Amino acid sequence: MDSIGPPLQGDVNKGPTLVVTTCIIDGLAAIIVALPWSVRIWITKKVWWDDWTILFAILGDIIGAGLVFVEVHYGFGRPQYYLQEWQLTEFRKYVYGEWIQTFATLMWTKISICLFLLRIPVTKALIRPLQGTVVFLAVSNGILTILWIAQCRPVAAAWNNNIVGSCFSRGQQERIIIAQAIISITSDFLLASYPVLLLWNVQMKLKTKIALCCLMGVGVFTGACCIVRTVLNFEAVPRDLTHGGVTNWLWRSFEVQIGIVAACIPAMRPGYRWAVDVKNRYSSKGHTELTDEVQLRPLDRGTPAYTASARIGREGFDSTINLETGEPASSHQIIETVRVDLT
């Protein structure tokens, strides 16, 4: 139990709010991940490596949500003053696991973004840095995760104050989190700006380029959230981890969810185009539609002409036009029929 006096606000419990917030934001993230997977399965019929890595990220996010539910059960959201020592021990144990999950989820999210960018046809000069980023993210986060797990010997001493063991100092623990934050912030801003370099010389409409850059630039907000949660991370420690740490948890959660959204939005573009095509086909019913049949008629003097068939609703008509003069042509000539694609 905390040695300081009771808090001014009393035994306020933010736990139910944390549960509802977790269900909403994690549920939305799961839906957003399901959308590009639906596009891959039903429309493009191809699944890429970036799809698998973002799937790993959302699975880690779901595990993190489960850990939060357990933390709330042991007092997360309540002032530490009103909790028993065994509750604090259990709470610290699941927070210890939640940080491991956070490292892994952020890593898979950023690797997914890198793999998506590698699918854009560019020069090797731009591909190599992305490949190096993937390796760096995997290696650096792996090392930090091992350091976090091995911060105490025995491991249980990291959350149980009754176990005598050898642990990193508070400053060393902080350096692990700060190192992870620096890697996360730097990669967020680099990956958010990289689409500008990748798409600069790609042959596509300027409007499409700008839209893709803006969508993939959502990672800037992820980096901003990481900065805020890093600053707030140590404000509640060690005075009130369960109540004062709620704000830090919110920013950390937003960082994870926005990163997942940033990785998924560009992959949904084929689905958007498919929906637009379906809408256009539906709205075009009852309007003028050209068929795919064009009949060419050579005139007596060798002047080219064609017959175009069109359909308006249920009424159809045929017309023969001289290609040079634009005047109606003779309709009694020999007909040569060809097929063309008007779509």
Summary of the structure (lengths in Angstrom):
residues: 343
radius of gyration: 30.2
end to end distance: 72.7
largest distance: 107.2
contacts: 1022
relative contact order: 0.11
helix: 64%
strand: 11%
